[in-house]
Amino acid sequence: MNWSVFEGLLSGVNKYSTAFGRIWLSLVFIFRVLVYLVTAERVWGDDQKDFDCNTRQPGCTNVCYDQFFPVSHVRLWALQLILVTCPSLLVVMHVAYRKAREKRYQEEVGSGHLYQNPGKKRGGLWWTYVCSLLFKATIDIIFLYLYHAFYPRFTLPYMVKCHETPCPNTVDCFIAKPSEKNIFIIFMLVTAVICILLNLVELIYLVMKRFSECMPRRRALAEHPENDLKSSSKQKDFLSSDLIFLGSDTHPPLLPDRPRAHVKKTIL
């Protein structure tokens, strides 16, 4: 698996993330992806070959290995890292979509901006970012549950007893390098928990920031409701003028004093 492609795609996420998001991204690449690539794959490389049982019965070792290791840790970690980084790509794709719309708007209109800042977390991009945080935290929680389901104690014992068919009786099977593997298992689990906490903290930060931005505006509207009525009436005037003079060469004033009379005169 070529992880450099993933690194190149997610490098742009840094520009659109908060401080907590940058810490999360650094933690994923330094303490999860790099540890996985440099050490974990090598430690689990010959896992089945070094799984030894005190019997020579054909097929017994393979059956016992499959019983105690239904899914390899390395493959679970690879799948987890892929799924947990995909939501960040959705944020990059949403920003690219905004930039494409802004470029098309500039080509058609020639002035003004459809988005003041395409990478600013407002509107749909804010919801995309929030959903990506929820998805990343959910994926890590699901994989923690899977680890617990496959390996209830999370760590590996030095020896396991197996009595599956075709083993002639209960045999002792020995796991290769269990202490070293346990260290990496605990390390990967701890980093996953830290990533979950960072996602939740960033989610709370975004919600509180949006709440703090919306409250002063709501208070101002509550104290001066006439401002809201004026703004809505202005928007109606703009919309009516755009609809009436859509195909004409002459342009009406922005806010006519008597819009009904103006419309009748134009129609006549």
N, C-alpha and C positions, 0 to 999 in steps of 0.2 A: 504494500500500500504506500502510495506516494503522498506523504503528509505535507510536503512543500507546497502542493497545490492548495490545500486547505489554508496553510499559513498565508499564502498570497491573497486568497479571497477574503480572509477575515482581517487582513491588515487595515482595510478601509473602514472597518467597524469602529476603530479607535476614534475616528473623527466625529462620529455621531453618537458617542457614548458619554455618559456622565463619568465622574471620577470613580464611582463604584463600579461602573461597567468596565473602565480601563483596568482597575485592579482585578476584576473577574477574568478579563481576557489574559492578563499577564499570568495569573495563577493557573489558568487552564493550559497555556502553552509552556510555561516554565516547569511547573510542578506536576503536570499530568501528561501532556503530550511528550515532552522531552524525556521524562522518567520512563514513560511507556516505551519509547523508541530505543533509548540507550540501554536500559537495564531489564525491564520486565520481559520483553520478548526473548532475551537471551536466557534469563532464569527459567522460563517455561518452555524453552525451545525443544528440549528432549525429555519432556515430562513423562510421556507414556513409555518411552524406552527405558527410563530409570525406575519406573514403577515395578517393583520386584515382589513376587509372592513365593512363599516357601513350598512350592509345588511345581511339578513339571507337566501337569495335566494340560493337554492342548486346549486353548481357549479360555482357561480359567483366569489368567492374568488380564486378558482383554475384557472379560465380563465384569470382573471386579473393578477395573479401572473405570468402565462406563458407569458402574453403580455409584461410585464415590465422586466421579467428576463428570456429571452429565453435560455440562458446558464448561469449557476452559475459561479460566479467569482472563486470559489474554484476549480471547474473542469477545467476551462480555465487555471488557474495557474498551476495545476498539469500537464496538457498536454503540456504547454509551457516549464516547467522545464524538462520534459522527453525529448522533442525534442531538446532542446537547449544543453543538455549534451551528446546526442548521438554522435555528431561529434568527441568529445574528445575520445570516445571509439574507433573510427576508427583509430585514431593515435596510441593508445595502440595496437590495432590489427595489424597495419602495422609494428610496432617495433617487436612484437612477431613473425611475419612472417619473418622478417629479421634475427632474432636470430635463428629461425628454419633452414633457409637456411645456415647460418653461421655454425651451428652445423653439418648439413649434409655435408657441404664442408670439414670441419675438419675431419670427419669420412672417407670420400672418398680420400682426398688428403693427409691429415696428416700434412701439413705445409702451412704456409701463411694464409692470411685472405681474405675472400670475402668482408667483410666490416671492416674498421678500427674501427669504432664505430657504431653499429647498431642503437643506439638512436640519432645519430647526424643528424640534419635536412639537408640532402643533397639528391639530386636526387629526386626520387619519394616520399620520406618521406617529403621533403620540400613542394612539391605540395599538398600532403595530408593535411599537417598542414595548408597551406594557404587556401585550399578549406574548411577546417573545420571552420576557422575563418569567411569566407564569409557566410557559412551556418548558423552559430550561430547568426551572426548579422542579416541575412535575416529573420530567425525565430522570433527573438525579434521584428523586425520591422513589420512583418506580424501580430503578436499578438497585438501590439499596435494599428494597424489599425482595428483589430477585436474588441478591446475594444471600440474604437471610434465609430465603426459601431453599436454595440449593445447599448452602453451608450454614446451618443454624448458629454455629459459634463464630462465624466469619473466618476464623483461623483454621489451620490444618493440623491434624494430629501427626505424631511421629509414625504411628502404626494403626492400621485398621484391620478389622476382622471381617472375612467374607465367607459366606456359605451359599453362594449362588451356584446354580447348575451351569457348567458341568464340573464344578469343583467337587472332588471326592468327599470332602468334609470341610469343617471350618478351618480356613487357612489364614495365616497372618501375612499381610501385605504392607510393604514399607514405602513411604513417600520420599522422593528425592529432595534433599535440601529444604526441609519444612521450615526451619528457623528463618532462612533467608526469604523464603516466600511469604512467611507471615509478616515480616517487616514491610515488604512492599504492599501486601494486602491492607495492613493498617494504615500505611501512608496514603494509598489511593482512597480509602474510605474517609479518612480525615479530610483530605483535600475536597472530596465531593461534598461533605457536610459544610465546609467553609464556603464553597461555591453556592450552596443552597442559601446559606445565611446572607451572603452578599446580594443574591438576587432578591431576596425578601426585603433587605434594607434599601436597595435601590428602588424597589417598587413602592415602599412606604415614602421614600424621599420624593419620588415623582408625583404621587398622589397628594402629599402635603404641599408640595410646591404649586401644583395646579389649584388646590383649594385656597392657598394664600393669595394667588393671583385673581381668583374669581370673587372672593369675598368683598374686597374694596369696591369693585364695580357693582355688585349687588346692593351694597349699602348705599352707594351713590344713587342708584336707580330708586331705591326705597325712599330716600330723602327727597329726591327731585324726580317724581314720575313723569313730569311734563317733558323732560329731556328725552325719555324713551318714546313718547308720543310724537315729538318733533322729528326724531330720527326715523321713525317708521313712516311718517307722512312724507318725508323727503325721499325715502327709498321708493314709495309708491309713485311719486311724481317722476322720478328717474325711470322707473319701469314703464309707466304709461307713455312717456315721451319716446322711449326706445321702441315700443310696440307700434306707435302711430306713425312715426317718421322713419320706419325701418328701411323703406325703399325710396324715400324722397331725397333730393339733392340738397334742399334747404334744411338747416338745423335749427330747432327752436331754442329759446333761452333755457338755461339749466333749470330754473325754478320760476315758471311764469306765475304772475300774480293771480290770474284767473284762468286756470287750465281748461275749464269747460268751454269758455268763450273762444279760447285759442284753438281748441280742437275743432269747433264748429266752423270757424273762419277758414281753417286749413282745408277742411273737407269740401266746403263750398268753393 
